[in-house]
C-alpha cells in the first residue's frame, strides 16, 4: 500500500507555482498509463489560470486549499477548501482567486 500526504504535496506544488513563470505546479499522485484512474494535485498562484481546455473525460475536482473559479460557457462556480465538483464535459477554465490547490480525479477509460 502506498500513501501520500496531500498537505505536503500541496505545500510543495504551491511553492513551485509561486516561483514558476506559468504560476503553476502539478504532480500526479496516482495513475499513469497502467491505471484507469488518475489523480493530480494542481497548484495555481493567485490570479493564474489553466486556460480554457477540453474536458479530460469523466472528472471531479476537490479544492484542497484556497479559492478557485471553474468557468464553463456562461456558467461559473467558486469553490473553497473542502468543496467538490463534477467537471462539466464542455470546455472549461480554472482560475485561482487566491493561492490555491486542487485534486483533479480523472477516469481515463470510458
TORPA-4810 file (N, C-alpha, C, O; in nm, 3 decimals):
<nodes>
NODE_1_0.085_-0.117_0.000_0.000_0.000_0.000_0.089_0.123_0.000_0.191_0.129_0.069_X
NODE_2_0.049_0.221_-0.078_0.124_0.345_-0.087_0.038_0.458_-0.033_-0.082_0.465_-0.061_X
NODE_3_0.098_0.547_0.045_0.022_0.663_0.093_0.102_0.790_0.065_0.224_0.787_0.051_X
NODE_4_0.032_0.900_0.056_0.093_1.031_0.032_0.028_1.133_0.124_-0.089_1.120_0.160_X
NODE_5_0.104_1.232_0.162_0.049_1.343_0.239_0.006_1.451_0.141_0.089_1.518_0.079_X
NODE_6_-0.127_1.468_0.126_-0.175_1.572_0.036_-0.134_1.710_0.087_-0.109_1.800_0.006_X
NODE_7_-0.128_1.728_0.217_-0.086_1.856_0.274_0.056_1.889_0.229_0.084_2.002_0.190_X
NODE_8_0.145_1.793_0.236_0.284_1.814_0.195_0.293_1.838_0.044_0.367_1.926_0.000_X
NODE_9_0.218_1.761_-0.035_0.219_1.781_-0.180_0.166_1.919_-0.217_0.220_1.983_-0.308_X
NODE_10_0.061_1.965_-0.149_0.007_2.098_-0.175_0.112_2.203_-0.144_0.133_2.294_-0.224_X
NODE_11_0.177_2.192_-0.028_0.282_2.288_0.008_0.393_2.292_-0.097_0.435_2.400_-0.139_X
NODE_12_0.439_2.175_-0.141_0.546_2.166_-0.241_0.502_2.227_-0.375_0.577_2.303_-0.436_X
NODE_13_0.381_2.194_-0.420_0.336_2.243_-0.551_0.304_2.392_-0.548_0.324_2.461_-0.648_X
NODE_14_0.254_2.443_-0.436_0.231_2.588_-0.426_0.364_2.663_-0.428_0.374_2.770_-0.486_X
NODE_15_0.465_2.606_-0.364_0.599_2.667_-0.367_0.650_2.673_-0.512_0.703_2.776_-0.555_X
NODE_16_0.633_2.565_-0.586_0.673_2.562_-0.727_0.592_2.663_-0.809_0.647_2.735_-0.891_X
NODE_17_0.460_2.668_-0.785_0.372_2.758_-0.862_0.412_2.904_-0.840_0.414_2.982_-0.935_X
NODE_18_0.442_2.940_-0.717_0.479_3.079_-0.687_0.609_3.119_-0.756_0.629_3.236_-0.787_X
NODE_19_0.697_3.023_-0.780_0.825_3.051_-0.843_0.827_3.031_-0.994_0.924_3.069_-1.060_X
NODE_20_0.723_2.972_-1.049_0.720_2.940_-1.192_0.662_3.056_-1.272_0.572_3.125_-1.226_X
NODE_21_0.715_3.077_-1.391_0.662_3.184_-1.476_0.517_3.157_-1.515_0.441_3.252_-1.539_X
NODE_22_0.477_3.031_-1.521_0.338_2.995_-1.553_0.244_3.012_-1.434_0.123_3.018_-1.450_X
NODE_23_0.303_3.019_-1.314_0.221_3.027_-1.194_0.155_2.895_-1.157_0.055_2.893_-1.086_X
NODE_24_0.211_2.784_-1.206_0.151_2.653_-1.185_0.251_2.552_-1.132_0.372_2.564_-1.154_X
NODE_25_0.200_2.453_-1.062_0.276_2.337_-1.020_0.181_2.219_-1.019_0.063_2.236_-0.987_X
NODE_26_0.229_2.101_-1.052_0.141_1.984_-1.053_0.223_1.857_-1.034_0.339_1.848_-1.076_X
NODE_27_0.159_1.759_-0.969_0.221_1.629_-0.952_0.111_1.523_-0.957_0.005_1.541_-0.896_X
NODE_28_0.137_1.414_-1.028_0.043_1.303_-1.032_0.060_1.222_-0.905_0.170_1.176_-0.872_X
NODE_29_-0.050_1.205_-0.833_-0.050_1.130_-0.708_-0.069_0.982_-0.735_-0.006_0.897_-0.673_X
NODE_30_-0.158_0.952_-0.830_-0.189_0.813_-0.863_-0.224_0.803_-1.011_-0.291_0.890_-1.067_X
NODE_31_-0.177_0.697_-1.073_-0.217_0.665_-1.209_-0.119_0.712_-1.313_-0.053_0.815_-1.298_X
NODE_32_-0.111_0.638_-1.413_-0.036_0.668_-1.535_-0.101_0.580_-1.642_-0.219_0.549_-1.631_X
NODE_33_-0.028_0.539_-1.741_-0.087_0.458_-1.849_-0.142_0.325_-1.799_-0.235_0.271_-1.859_X
NODE_34_-0.088_0.271_-1.691_-0.131_0.139_-1.645_-0.256_0.142_-1.557_-0.299_0.037_-1.510_X
NODE_35_-0.314_0.260_-1.535_-0.432_0.273_-1.449_-0.548_0.337_-1.523_-0.528_0.411_-1.619_X
NODE_36_-0.669_0.308_-1.478_-0.790_0.369_-1.534_-0.829_0.496_-1.459_-0.919_0.568_-1.502_X
NODE_37_-0.762_0.522_-1.348_-0.791_0.638_-1.265_-0.663_0.719_-1.251_-0.556_0.664_-1.225_X
NODE_38_-0.674_0.852_-1.267_-0.557_0.939_-1.250_-0.595_1.050_-1.153_-0.702_1.111_-1.165_X
NODE_39_-0.508_1.075_-1.056_-0.528_1.184_-0.961_-0.406_1.273_-0.961_-0.293_1.226_-0.950_X
NODE_40_-0.430_1.404_-0.973_-0.323_1.501_-0.983_-0.350_1.618_-0.890_-0.461_1.673_-0.889_X
NODE_41_-0.250_1.657_-0.813_-0.257_1.780_-0.734_-0.209_1.892_-0.826_-0.097_1.888_-0.878_X
NODE_42_-0.294_1.992_-0.845_-0.261_2.108_-0.928_-0.262_2.232_-0.838_-0.361_2.257_-0.769_X
NODE_43_-0.154_2.308_-0.840_-0.145_2.431_-0.762_-0.137_2.549_-0.858_-0.068_2.543_-0.960_X
NODE_44_-0.207_2.656_-0.824_-0.206_2.779_-0.903_-0.180_2.896_-0.810_-0.242_2.908_-0.705_X
NODE_45_-0.088_2.983_-0.850_-0.065_3.106_-0.775_-0.185_3.198_-0.796_-0.254_3.189_-0.898_X
NODE_46_-0.209_3.286_-0.701_-0.321_3.379_-0.705_-0.330_3.449_-0.841_-0.231_3.505_-0.889_X
NODE_47_-0.448_3.446_-0.901_-0.473_3.514_-1.028_-0.437_3.435_-1.152_-0.470_3.477_-1.263_X
NODE_48_-0.372_3.322_-1.137_-0.332_3.241_-1.253_-0.442_3.143_-1.290_-0.529_3.111_-1.208_X
NODE_49_-0.439_3.096_-1.415_-0.542_3.001_-1.460_-0.478_2.894_-1.545_-0.364_2.905_-1.589_X
NODE_50_-0.555_2.788_-1.568_-0.509_2.682_-1.657_-0.534_2.718_-1.802_-0.471_2.662_-1.892_X
NODE_51_-0.624_2.812_-1.827_-0.662_2.844_-1.964_-0.771_2.748_-2.009_-0.775_2.633_-1.966_X
NODE_52_-0.859_2.796_-2.094_-0.971_2.714_-2.139_-0.918_2.589_-2.209_-0.827_2.597_-2.292_X
NODE_53_-0.976_2.476_-2.175_-0.932_2.349_-2.233_-1.050_2.251_-2.239_-1.152_2.271_-2.174_X
NODE_54_-1.032_2.146_-2.317_-1.133_2.041_-2.331_-1.142_1.961_-2.203_-1.045_1.952_-2.127_X
NODE_55_-1.256_1.903_-2.180_-1.274_1.816_-2.066_-1.190_1.690_-2.084_-1.182_1.636_-2.194_X
NODE_56_-1.128_1.642_-1.976_-1.046_1.521_-1.986_-1.128_1.394_-1.988_-1.072_1.284_-1.991_X
NODE_57_-1.259_1.406_-1.987_-1.347_1.290_-1.973_-1.418_1.302_-1.840_-1.433_1.412_-1.787_X
NODE_58_-1.459_1.191_-1.785_-1.527_1.195_-1.655_-1.425_1.237_-1.549_-1.323_1.172_-1.530_X
NODE_59_-1.456_1.348_-1.479_-1.357_1.402_-1.385_-1.425_1.480_-1.273_-1.535_1.533_-1.288_X
NODE_60_-1.355_1.485_-1.160_-1.400_1.565_-1.046_-1.285_1.652_-0.997_-1.168_1.627_-1.026_X
NODE_61_-1.323_1.754_-0.922_-1.226_1.849_-0.868_-1.258_1.869_-0.721_-1.372_1.898_-0.685_X
NODE_62_-1.158_1.854_-0.634_-1.174_1.882_-0.492_-1.077_1.993_-0.456_-0.958_1.983_-0.483_X
NODE_63_-1.129_2.099_-0.395_-1.043_2.211_-0.354_-0.973_2.172_-0.224_-1.038_2.145_-0.123_X
NODE_64_-0.840_2.169_-0.228_-0.761_2.133_-0.111_-0.717_2.255_-0.032_-0.701_2.249_0.090_X
NODE_65_-0.697_2.366_-0.103_-0.655_2.490_-0.036_-0.692_2.609_-0.122_-0.692_2.600_-0.245_X
NODE_66_-0.725_2.720_-0.058_-0.752_2.844_-0.129_-0.890_2.851_-0.189_-0.983_2.783_-0.145_X
NODE_67_-0.903_2.936_-0.290_-1.031_2.960_-0.356_-1.009_2.961_-0.507_-0.913_3.020_-0.556_X
NODE_68_-1.098_2.894_-0.580_-1.087_2.883_-0.725_-1.221_2.914_-0.791_-1.327_2.910_-0.727_X
NODE_69_-1.214_2.946_-0.920_-1.335_2.962_-1.001_-1.322_2.869_-1.121_-1.224_2.874_-1.195_X
NODE_70_-1.423_2.786_-1.140_-1.432_2.700_-1.258_-1.538_2.761_-1.348_-1.652_2.782_-1.306_X
NODE_71_-1.501_2.789_-1.472_-1.592_2.850_-1.568_-1.609_2.759_-1.688_-1.513_2.705_-1.742_X
NODE_72_-1.736_2.744_-1.730_-1.768_2.666_-1.849_-1.881_2.738_-1.921_-1.994_2.741_-1.872_X
NODE_73_-1.850_2.797_-2.036_-1.952_2.873_-2.108_-1.996_2.992_-2.026_-1.914_3.071_-1.979_X
NODE_74_-2.128_3.004_-2.006_-2.184_3.115_-1.928_-2.195_3.083_-1.780_-2.238_3.168_-1.702_X
NODE_75_-2.157_2.962_-1.740_-2.170_2.923_-1.600_-2.034_2.928_-1.530_-1.930_2.902_-1.591_X
NODE_76_-2.038_2.962_-1.402_-1.916_2.957_-1.322_-1.949_2.913_-1.181_-2.062_2.929_-1.134_X
NODE_77_-1.850_2.858_-1.113_-1.864_2.807_-0.979_-1.740_2.849_-0.902_-1.629_2.835_-0.952_X
NODE_78_-1.758_2.900_-0.781_-1.646_2.932_-0.695_-1.641_2.832_-0.582_-1.743_2.804_-0.518_X
NODE_79_-1.523_2.780_-0.558_-1.508_2.679_-0.454_-1.395_2.713_-0.360_-1.297_2.777_-0.398_X
NODE_80_-1.411_2.669_-0.235_-1.310_2.687_-0.132_-1.273_2.551_-0.074_-1.336_2.450_-0.106_X
NODE_81_-1.173_2.551_0.010_-1.123_2.428_0.069_-1.236_2.338_0.118_-1.324_2.381_0.194_X
NODE_82_-1.233_2.213_0.073_-1.334_2.115_0.110_-1.445_2.097_0.009_-1.519_1.999_0.015_X
NODE_83_-1.458_2.191_-0.086_-1.563_2.179_-0.188_-1.525_2.075_-0.293_-1.407_2.052_-0.320_X
NODE_84_-1.626_2.014_-0.352_-1.609_1.909_-0.453_-1.702_1.938_-0.570_-1.816_1.979_-0.549_X
NODE_85_-1.655_1.918_-0.691_-1.734_1.948_-0.809_-1.711_1.845_-0.917_-1.598_1.799_-0.938_X
NODE_86_-1.817_1.809_-0.986_-1.805_1.727_-1.107_-1.773_1.823_-1.221_-1.846_1.919_-1.244_X
NODE_87_-1.665_1.798_-1.293_-1.622_1.886_-1.401_-1.713_1.867_-1.522_-1.739_1.754_-1.563_X
NODE_88_-1.762_1.978_-1.578_-1.851_1.967_-1.695_-1.777_1.907_-1.815_-1.655_1.917_-1.825_X
NODE_89_-1.853_1.845_-1.904_-1.796_1.784_-2.024_-1.757_1.887_-2.129_-1.687_1.854_-2.225_X
NODE_90_-1.801_2.012_-2.113_-1.770_2.119_-2.208_-1.633_2.180_-2.178_-1.573_2.153_-2.074_X
NODE_91_-1.585_2.263_-2.272_-1.461_2.337_-2.248_-1.476_2.418_-2.119_-1.584_2.468_-2.089_X
NODE_92_-1.368_2.430_-2.045_-1.374_2.499_-1.918_-1.237_2.556_-1.882_-1.136_2.525_-1.944_X
NODE_93_-1.237_2.642_-1.780_-1.115_2.706_-1.733_-1.118_2.704_-1.580_-1.225_2.709_-1.519_X
NODE_94_-1.001_2.697_-1.520_-0.988_2.703_-1.375_-0.896_2.819_-1.341_-0.784_2.826_-1.392_X
NODE_95_-0.943_2.910_-1.255_-0.866_3.027_-1.215_-0.853_3.029_-1.063_-0.949_3.000_-0.991_X
NODE_96_-0.733_3.063_-1.015_-0.710_3.076_-0.871_-0.750_3.216_-0.827_-0.701_3.315_-0.880_X
NODE_97_-0.840_3.224_-0.729_-0.882_3.352_-0.672_-0.798_3.387_-0.550_-0.811_3.495_-0.493_X
NODE_98_-0.712_3.294_-0.511_-0.608_3.311_-0.410_-0.508_3.200_-0.442_-0.537_3.116_-0.528_X
NODE_99_-0.392_3.196_-0.377_-0.307_3.079_-0.396_-0.392_2.957_-0.366_-0.455_2.951_-0.260_X
NODE_100_-0.396_2.861_-0.457_-0.490_2.751_-0.443_-0.432_2.620_-0.493_-0.340_2.618_-0.575_X
NODE_101_-0.488_2.511_-0.441_-0.452_2.377_-0.488_-0.577_2.292_-0.493_-0.665_2.302_-0.407_X
NODE_102_-0.586_2.207_-0.594_-0.699_2.118_-0.614_-0.649_1.977_-0.641_-0.535_1.955_-0.682_X
NODE_103_-0.737_1.882_-0.616_-0.711_1.743_-0.653_-0.803_1.710_-0.770_-0.925_1.705_-0.755_X
NODE_104_-0.743_1.688_-0.886_-0.816_1.651_-1.006_-0.817_1.499_-1.016_-0.711_1.435_-1.014_X
NODE_105_-0.936_1.442_-1.026_-0.950_1.297_-1.042_-1.017_1.272_-1.177_-1.125_1.324_-1.205_X
NODE_106_-0.951_1.189_-1.259_-0.999_1.163_-1.395_-1.007_1.012_-1.417_-0.914_0.938_-1.386_X
NODE_107_-1.121_0.968_-1.472_-1.134_0.830_-1.517_-1.082_0.829_-1.661_-1.140_0.893_-1.748_X
NODE_108_-0.974_0.757_-1.686_-0.908_0.763_-1.816_-0.964_0.665_-1.917_-0.936_0.677_-2.036_X
NODE_109_-1.043_0.568_-1.872_-1.101_0.470_-1.963_-1.251_0.485_-1.964_-1.315_0.487_-1.858_X
NODE_110_-1.307_0.496_-2.081_-1.453_0.513_-2.093_-1.523_0.380_-2.087_-1.645_0.374_-2.096_X
</nodes>
